[in-house]
Amino acid sequence: MINRDGEHGCAFNREFESFQEVIDTAKYSEANSGHTSVPLFSGKANKSEWRGGFSGLSEYKAFVNAGWPEGGRKIREAIGSLTVPGVRSIRRQPVWSSEGDDIEIQKVYNGELDTAWRTTTRVQRQGGVSHVRVVVNDTMNGDHDADDALWRGAVGCVLVDALEEAGYRVELSLYDYAKGTYVGDGPSKSLAITRIKGFDEPLDINKVAATACNAGFLRVAMFAQMITCEKQAHHGLGMAIHKPHPYVEEGDVVIDNVFDRTSARRLLADLSKRFGE
């Protein structure tokens, strides 16, 4: 875990290498020992649909580790109508020239010596980019139903799948970004960034469903993390910030404000212009 508490106006500002690290480092502070989210640690929280139907961290951890096949099915149904058209491949492609690794004897017989040899080359995007970070804003306000979390994860899966099919290496992470999370003077915002899939890891749709598409990630795992801060947390843990977090770099793809099919299609259409021919 990287602790950047205090940076960019965030009393709580941390980056996690994995979901497991989110769970392992969760321990409420003395300042928040009376917060309404404390029952998440003992598994005695209200099992409301609003928080995904989980009573606490242990139950949600077991759910994520087992994967969520039903959520994976929902994603597959959702992405049936979602595509990223025209993503340009950067995989190695055969090229015929006057020198190379293999020779086509028929071309030699035909006198086509300038194109008789074949080699392969990787077609690079502008700037030579072959690694892409997909960053999904997991934050949503309390007036959103748990089901509203589905679409951002579906978009993430579609994009990761399309880019990796085209030869890119892709990292997928979630971030939870809020203002007014803490009371009193000084920094009051919160930011947590969690890696869900590394560049060299395969896309596990059931795992993405259990995290990026499930309200339990924010309303169980992240709520528990927010009260680890030494500063007293507001009872409602703030309001969502819908903009890229301060550590987003040039070239990263940000998925934000996607809560239905229409907004999902709109974002993917915009992204196809970036990665298209």
Contacts in CASP RR format, 6 or more apart in sequence:
PFRMAT RR
TARGET T0000
AUTHOR 0000-0000-0000
METHOD contacts of the structure
MODEL  1
MINRDGEHGCAFNREFESFQEVIDTAKYSEANSGHTSVPLFSGKANKSEW
RGGFSGLSEYKAFVNAGWPEGGRKIREAIGSLTVPGVRSIRRQPVWSSEG
DDIEIQKVYNGELDTAWRTTTRVQRQGGVSHVRVVVNDTMNGDHDADDAL
WRGAVGCVLVDALEEAGYRVELSLYDYAKGTYVGDGPSKSLAITRIKGFD
EPLDINKVAATACNAGFLRVAMFAQMITCEKQAHHGLGMAIHKPHPYVEE
GDVVIDNVFDRTSARRLLADLSKRFGE
1 14 0 8 1.000
1 15 0 8 1.000
1 16 0 8 1.000
1 17 0 8 1.000
1 21 0 8 1.000
1 25 0 8 1.000
2 14 0 8 1.000
2 15 0 8 1.000
3 13 0 8 1.000
3 14 0 8 1.000
4 10 0 8 1.000
4 13 0 8 1.000
4 14 0 8 1.000
4 15 0 8 1.000
5 11 0 8 1.000
5 12 0 8 1.000
5 13 0 8 1.000
5 14 0 8 1.000
5 229 0 8 1.000
6 13 0 8 1.000
6 187 0 8 1.000
7 13 0 8 1.000
7 246 0 8 1.000
8 189 0 8 1.000
8 191 0 8 1.000
8 246 0 8 1.000
9 186 0 8 1.000
9 187 0 8 1.000
9 188 0 8 1.000
9 189 0 8 1.000
10 187 0 8 1.000
10 189 0 8 1.000
10 190 0 8 1.000
10 191 0 8 1.000
11 181 0 8 1.000
11 182 0 8 1.000
11 186 0 8 1.000
11 187 0 8 1.000
11 188 0 8 1.000
11 189 0 8 1.000
11 190 0 8 1.000
11 229 0 8 1.000
11 231 0 8 1.000
12 181 0 8 1.000
12 182 0 8 1.000
12 189 0 8 1.000
12 190 0 8 1.000
12 191 0 8 1.000
12 192 0 8 1.000
12 225 0 8 1.000
12 226 0 8 1.000
12 228 0 8 1.000
12 229 0 8 1.000
12 231 0 8 1.000
13 190 0 8 1.000
13 191 0 8 1.000
13 192 0 8 1.000
14 191 0 8 1.000
14 192 0 8 1.000
14 193 0 8 1.000
14 225 0 8 1.000
15 192 0 8 1.000
15 193 0 8 1.000
15 194 0 8 1.000
15 247 0 8 1.000
16 22 0 8 1.000
16 25 0 8 1.000
16 192 0 8 1.000
16 193 0 8 1.000
16 194 0 8 1.000
16 195 0 8 1.000
17 195 0 8 1.000
18 194 0 8 1.000
18 195 0 8 1.000
19 64 0 8 1.000
19 194 0 8 1.000
19 196 0 8 1.000
19 211 0 8 1.000
19 217 0 8 1.000
19 221 0 8 1.000
21 194 0 8 1.000
22 192 0 8 1.000
22 194 0 8 1.000
22 221 0 8 1.000
22 222 0 8 1.000
22 225 0 8 1.000
23 57 0 8 1.000
23 61 0 8 1.000
23 221 0 8 1.000
25 225 0 8 1.000
25 228 0 8 1.000
26 41 0 8 1.000
26 57 0 8 1.000
26 221 0 8 1.000
26 224 0 8 1.000
26 225 0 8 1.000
26 228 0 8 1.000
27 41 0 8 1.000
27 228 0 8 1.000
28 35 0 8 1.000
28 37 0 8 1.000
28 38 0 8 1.000
28 41 0 8 1.000
28 224 0 8 1.000
28 227 0 8 1.000
28 228 0 8 1.000
29 227 0 8 1.000
29 228 0 8 1.000
29 229 0 8 1.000
29 230 0 8 1.000
31 229 0 8 1.000
31 230 0 8 1.000
31 231 0 8 1.000
31 232 0 8 1.000
31 233 0 8 1.000
32 38 0 8 1.000
32 227 0 8 1.000
32 228 0 8 1.000
32 229 0 8 1.000
32 232 0 8 1.000
32 233 0 8 1.000
35 227 0 8 1.000
35 233 0 8 1.000
35 235 0 8 1.000
36 235 0 8 1.000
36 236 0 8 1.000
37 45 0 8 1.000
37 223 0 8 1.000
37 224 0 8 1.000
37 226 0 8 1.000
37 227 0 8 1.000
37 233 0 8 1.000
37 237 0 8 1.000
38 227 0 8 1.000
39 45 0 8 1.000
39 46 0 8 1.000
39 56 0 8 1.000
40 56 0 8 1.000
40 57 0 8 1.000
40 220 0 8 1.000
40 223 0 8 1.000
40 224 0 8 1.000
41 56 0 8 1.000
41 57 0 8 1.000
41 224 0 8 1.000
42 56 0 8 1.000
43 55 0 8 1.000
43 56 0 8 1.000
43 57 0 8 1.000
43 58 0 8 1.000
43 59 0 8 1.000
44 55 0 8 1.000
44 56 0 8 1.000
45 51 0 8 1.000
45 54 0 8 1.000
45 55 0 8 1.000
45 56 0 8 1.000
45 220 0 8 1.000
46 55 0 8 1.000
47 53 0 8 1.000
47 54 0 8 1.000
47 55 0 8 1.000
49 145 0 8 1.000
49 146 0 8 1.000
50 142 0 8 1.000
50 145 0 8 1.000
50 146 0 8 1.000
50 215 0 8 1.000
50 219 0 8 1.000
51 146 0 8 1.000
51 215 0 8 1.000
51 216 0 8 1.000
51 219 0 8 1.000
51 220 0 8 1.000
52 146 0 8 1.000
52 214 0 8 1.000
52 215 0 8 1.000
52 216 0 8 1.000
52 219 0 8 1.000
52 220 0 8 1.000
53 146 0 8 1.000
53 216 0 8 1.000
54 60 0 8 1.000
54 63 0 8 1.000
54 216 0 8 1.000
54 220 0 8 1.000
56 220 0 8 1.000
56 224 0 8 1.000
57 220 0 8 1.000
57 221 0 8 1.000
57 224 0 8 1.000
60 216 0 8 1.000
60 217 0 8 1.000
60 220 0 8 1.000
60 221 0 8 1.000
63 210 0 8 1.000
63 214 0 8 1.000
64 207 0 8 1.000
64 210 0 8 1.000
64 211 0 8 1.000
67 204 0 8 1.000
67 206 0 8 1.000
67 207 0 8 1.000
67 209 0 8 1.000
67 210 0 8 1.000
68 206 0 8 1.000
68 207 0 8 1.000
68 209 0 8 1.000
68 210 0 8 1.000
68 213 0 8 1.000
68 214 0 8 1.000
69 206 0 8 1.000
70 209 0 8 1.000
71 150 0 8 1.000
71 206 0 8 1.000
71 209 0 8 1.000
71 210 0 8 1.000
71 213 0 8 1.000
71 214 0 8 1.000
72 205 0 8 1.000
72 206 0 8 1.000
72 208 0 8 1.000
72 209 0 8 1.000
72 213 0 8 1.000
74 150 0 8 1.000
74 209 0 8 1.000
74 213 0 8 1.000
75 150 0 8 1.000
75 153 0 8 1.000
75 154 0 8 1.000
75 157 0 8 1.000
75 205 0 8 1.000
75 208 0 8 1.000
75 209 0 8 1.000
75 213 0 8 1.000
76 205 0 8 1.000
78 150 0 8 1.000
78 151 0 8 1.000
78 154 0 8 1.000
78 261 0 8 1.000
78 264 0 8 1.000
79 154 0 8 1.000
79 157 0 8 1.000
79 158 0 8 1.000
81 261 0 8 1.000
81 265 0 8 1.000
82 154 0 8 1.000
82 155 0 8 1.000
82 158 0 8 1.000
82 261 0 8 1.000
82 264 0 8 1.000
82 265 0 8 1.000
82 268 0 8 1.000
83 158 0 8 1.000
83 162 0 8 1.000
83 268 0 8 1.000
84 158 0 8 1.000
84 159 0 8 1.000
84 162 0 8 1.000
84 163 0 8 1.000
84 268 0 8 1.000
84 271 0 8 1.000
84 272 0 8 1.000
84 275 0 8 1.000
85 269 0 8 1.000
85 272 0 8 1.000
85 276 0 8 1.000
86 272 0 8 1.000
86 275 0 8 1.000
86 276 0 8 1.000
86 277 0 8 1.000
87 162 0 8 1.000
87 163 0 8 1.000
87 165 0 8 1.000
87 166 0 8 1.000
87 272 0 8 1.000
87 275 0 8 1.000
87 276 0 8 1.000
88 123 0 8 1.000
88 125 0 8 1.000
88 166 0 8 1.000
88 275 0 8 1.000
88 276 0 8 1.000
88 277 0 8 1.000
89 123 0 8 1.000
89 166 0 8 1.000
89 167 0 8 1.000
90 122 0 8 1.000
90 123 0 8 1.000
90 124 0 8 1.000
90 125 0 8 1.000
90 130 0 8 1.000
90 166 0 8 1.000
90 167 0 8 1.000
90 168 0 8 1.000
91 122 0 8 1.000
91 123 0 8 1.000
91 166 0 8 1.000
91 167 0 8 1.000
92 120 0 8 1.000
92 121 0 8 1.000
92 122 0 8 1.000
93 120 0 8 1.000
93 121 0 8 1.000
93 122 0 8 1.000
93 123 0 8 1.000
94 118 0 8 1.000
94 119 0 8 1.000
94 120 0 8 1.000
95 118 0 8 1.000
95 119 0 8 1.000
95 120 0 8 1.000
95 121 0 8 1.000
96 104 0 8 1.000
96 107 0 8 1.000
96 115 0 8 1.000
96 116 0 8 1.000
96 117 0 8 1.000
96 118 0 8 1.000
97 114 0 8 1.000
97 115 0 8 1.000
97 117 0 8 1.000
97 118 0 8 1.000
97 119 0 8 1.000
98 113 0 8 1.000
98 114 0 8 1.000
98 115 0 8 1.000
98 116 0 8 1.000
98 117 0 8 1.000
99 117 0 8 1.000
99 119 0 8 1.000
100 117 0 8 1.000
100 118 0 8 1.000
100 119 0 8 1.000
101 117 0 8 1.000
101 118 0 8 1.000
101 119 0 8 1.000
101 120 0 8 1.000
102 117 0 8 1.000
102 118 0 8 1.000
102 119 0 8 1.000
103 116 0 8 1.000
103 117 0 8 1.000
103 118 0 8 1.000
104 116 0 8 1.000
104 117 0 8 1.000
104 118 0 8 1.000
105 116 0 8 1.000
107 113 0 8 1.000
107 115 0 8 1.000
107 116 0 8 1.000
108 116 0 8 1.000
122 130 0 8 1.000
124 130 0 8 1.000
125 275 0 8 1.000
129 168 0 8 1.000
129 251 0 8 1.000
130 167 0 8 1.000
130 168 0 8 1.000
130 169 0 8 1.000
131 168 0 8 1.000
131 169 0 8 1.000
131 170 0 8 1.000
131 171 0 8 1.000
131 199 0 8 1.000
132 163 0 8 1.000
132 168 0 8 1.000
132 169 0 8 1.000
132 170 0 8 1.000
132 171 0 8 1.000
132 251 0 8 1.000
132 252 0 8 1.000
132 253 0 8 1.000
133 170 0 8 1.000
133 171 0 8 1.000
133 173 0 8 1.000
133 249 0 8 1.000
133 251 0 8 1.000
133 252 0 8 1.000
133 253 0 8 1.000
134 156 0 8 1.000
134 159 0 8 1.000
134 160 0 8 1.000
134 163 0 8 1.000
134 170 0 8 1.000
134 171 0 8 1.000
134 172 0 8 1.000
134 173 0 8 1.000
134 252 0 8 1.000
134 253 0 8 1.000
134 255 0 8 1.000
135 173 0 8 1.000
135 174 0 8 1.000
135 175 0 8 1.000
135 244 0 8 1.000
135 245 0 8 1.000
135 248 0 8 1.000
135 252 0 8 1.000
135 253 0 8 1.000
135 254 0 8 1.000
135 255 0 8 1.000
136 152 0 8 1.000
136 153 0 8 1.000
136 155 0 8 1.000
136 156 0 8 1.000
136 172 0 8 1.000
136 173 0 8 1.000
136 174 0 8 1.000
136 175 0 8 1.000
136 212 0 8 1.000
136 254 0 8 1.000
136 255 0 8 1.000
136 256 0 8 1.000
137 152 0 8 1.000
137 174 0 8 1.000
137 175 0 8 1.000
137 176 0 8 1.000
137 177 0 8 1.000
137 240 0 8 1.000
137 242 0 8 1.000
137 254 0 8 1.000
137 255 0 8 1.000
137 256 0 8 1.000
137 257 0 8 1.000
138 149 0 8 1.000
138 152 0 8 1.000
138 174 0 8 1.000
138 175 0 8 1.000
138 176 0 8 1.000
138 212 0 8 1.000
138 217 0 8 1.000
138 218 0 8 1.000
138 222 0 8 1.000
139 175 0 8 1.000
139 176 0 8 1.000
139 177 0 8 1.000
139 178 0 8 1.000
139 218 0 8 1.000
139 240 0 8 1.000
139 241 0 8 1.000
139 242 0 8 1.000
140 148 0 8 1.000
140 149 0 8 1.000
140 215 0 8 1.000
140 218 0 8 1.000
140 240 0 8 1.000
140 259 0 8 1.000
141 239 0 8 1.000
141 240 0 8 1.000
144 259 0 8 1.000
146 214 0 8 1.000
146 215 0 8 1.000
146 216 0 8 1.000
146 219 0 8 1.000
148 259 0 8 1.000
148 260 0 8 1.000
149 212 0 8 1.000
149 213 0 8 1.000
149 214 0 8 1.000
149 215 0 8 1.000
149 217 0 8 1.000
149 218 0 8 1.000
150 213 0 8 1.000
151 258 0 8 1.000
151 259 0 8 1.000
151 260 0 8 1.000
151 261 0 8 1.000
151 263 0 8 1.000
151 264 0 8 1.000
152 212 0 8 1.000
152 213 0 8 1.000
152 255 0 8 1.000
152 256 0 8 1.000
152 258 0 8 1.000
152 259 0 8 1.000
152 264 0 8 1.000
153 208 0 8 1.000
153 209 0 8 1.000
153 212 0 8 1.000
153 213 0 8 1.000
153 255 0 8 1.000
153 258 0 8 1.000
154 213 0 8 1.000
154 264 0 8 1.000
155 255 0 8 1.000
155 258 0 8 1.000
155 264 0 8 1.000
155 267 0 8 1.000
155 268 0 8 1.000
156 172 0 8 1.000
156 208 0 8 1.000
156 212 0 8 1.000
156 255 0 8 1.000
157 203 0 8 1.000
157 205 0 8 1.000
157 208 0 8 1.000
158 268 0 8 1.000
159 170 0 8 1.000
159 253 0 8 1.000
159 255 0 8 1.000
159 268 0 8 1.000
159 271 0 8 1.000
160 170 0 8 1.000
160 172 0 8 1.000
160 197 0 8 1.000
160 203 0 8 1.000
161 203 0 8 1.000
162 275 0 8 1.000
163 170 0 8 1.000
163 275 0 8 1.000
164 170 0 8 1.000
164 203 0 8 1.000
166 275 0 8 1.000
169 199 0 8 1.000
169 200 0 8 1.000
170 197 0 8 1.000
170 198 0 8 1.000
170 199 0 8 1.000
171 195 0 8 1.000
171 197 0 8 1.000
171 198 0 8 1.000
171 199 0 8 1.000
172 195 0 8 1.000
172 196 0 8 1.000
172 197 0 8 1.000
172 198 0 8 1.000
172 203 0 8 1.000
172 208 0 8 1.000
172 212 0 8 1.000
173 193 0 8 1.000
173 194 0 8 1.000
173 195 0 8 1.000
173 196 0 8 1.000
174 193 0 8 1.000
174 194 0 8 1.000
174 196 0 8 1.000
174 211 0 8 1.000
174 212 0 8 1.000
174 217 0 8 1.000
175 191 0 8 1.000
175 192 0 8 1.000
175 193 0 8 1.000
175 194 0 8 1.000
175 245 0 8 1.000
176 190 0 8 1.000
176 191 0 8 1.000
176 192 0 8 1.000
176 194 0 8 1.000
176 218 0 8 1.000
176 222 0 8 1.000
177 189 0 8 1.000
177 190 0 8 1.000
177 191 0 8 1.000
177 240 0 8 1.000
177 241 0 8 1.000
177 243 0 8 1.000
177 245 0 8 1.000
178 189 0 8 1.000
178 190 0 8 1.000
178 191 0 8 1.000
178 237 0 8 1.000
178 238 0 8 1.000
178 239 0 8 1.000
178 240 0 8 1.000
178 241 0 8 1.000
179 188 0 8 1.000
179 189 0 8 1.000
179 238 0 8 1.000
179 239 0 8 1.000
179 241 0 8 1.000
180 188 0 8 1.000
180 189 0 8 1.000
180 190 0 8 1.000
180 234 0 8 1.000
180 238 0 8 1.000
180 239 0 8 1.000
181 188 0 8 1.000
181 189 0 8 1.000
181 190 0 8 1.000
181 226 0 8 1.000
181 233 0 8 1.000
181 234 0 8 1.000
181 237 0 8 1.000
181 238 0 8 1.000
182 188 0 8 1.000
182 189 0 8 1.000
182 190 0 8 1.000
182 229 0 8 1.000
182 231 0 8 1.000
182 232 0 8 1.000
182 233 0 8 1.000
182 234 0 8 1.000
183 231 0 8 1.000
183 232 0 8 1.000
183 233 0 8 1.000
183 234 0 8 1.000
184 231 0 8 1.000
184 232 0 8 1.000
187 231 0 8 1.000
189 241 0 8 1.000
190 226 0 8 1.000
190 229 0 8 1.000
190 237 0 8 1.000
190 238 0 8 1.000
191 245 0 8 1.000
191 246 0 8 1.000
192 222 0 8 1.000
192 225 0 8 1.000
192 226 0 8 1.000
193 245 0 8 1.000
193 247 0 8 1.000
194 211 0 8 1.000
196 207 0 8 1.000
196 208 0 8 1.000
196 211 0 8 1.000
196 212 0 8 1.000
197 203 0 8 1.000
197 204 0 8 1.000
197 207 0 8 1.000
197 208 0 8 1.000
210 217 0 8 1.000
211 217 0 8 1.000
223 237 0 8 1.000
226 233 0 8 1.000
226 237 0 8 1.000
227 233 0 8 1.000
242 256 0 8 1.000
242 257 0 8 1.000
243 256 0 8 1.000
244 252 0 8 1.000
244 254 0 8 1.000
244 256 0 8 1.000
248 254 0 8 1.000
253 271 0 8 1.000
253 274 0 8 1.000
255 267 0 8 1.000
257 263 0 8 1.000
258 264 0 8 1.000
258 267 0 8 1.000
END
